[in-house]
Amino acid sequence: MVLAGHIHSYERFLQDGITYLVSGGGGATPKLTQRDGRDLYMFPSAVNYHYVRLLLQEDKLVAEMIRVAEPSASVPEWEVRDRFEVKAP
C-alpha cells in the first residue's frame, strides 16, 4: 500500500495490485476534488474531515476511513465511510 497526504480530501485507487491512498482530511479548508473514474471511494462529498485507522490482523491490513458525518453540526458524529483490506503477499 502507498499512502500520501497531499490534498485536503480522500481518494483510493488500485493499480497493478497496489492500493494507493490519499488522505488529508485533518481540518484545513477542504479542497474540492475532481473525481477520477478509477477512484474506489464511492461516497464523494465536498467536505471530508476524516482520519484513517489501520489495523494489522495476521496476514492482512484492514483500513477504515472515519469521517465527520455532518461538518456543520455543533457536536461531531463520526461514521465509517470507507473500508478495505490489503492482503500480505
Steps between C-alpha positions, in 0.01 A plus 500: 500500500618850418379784727508872424348806666511770235147630439240592762275214398499120472563275200575129453629327188618151403760461227706191419388338827619796712259712707568875485341710774492881516382628838511862612183564695634637827309827510652750259285663235370213283609475139226429250630201308429405142425130543676257269289206377761263646449635855370213716357735763129475430362786713663822383394820670628856500619484862677193636646570844634157587775272620606151392531217750733213403484165679741215430327160532720196432550506120298811414476871565148630569446870425202718590441862406306661783347838425288767663146421381376861499775768502260780598369320813591652836598155635676275249371152427749259349423236237700234317467605136757276332645163597740272314754225558848445360630143517868431558680354196 
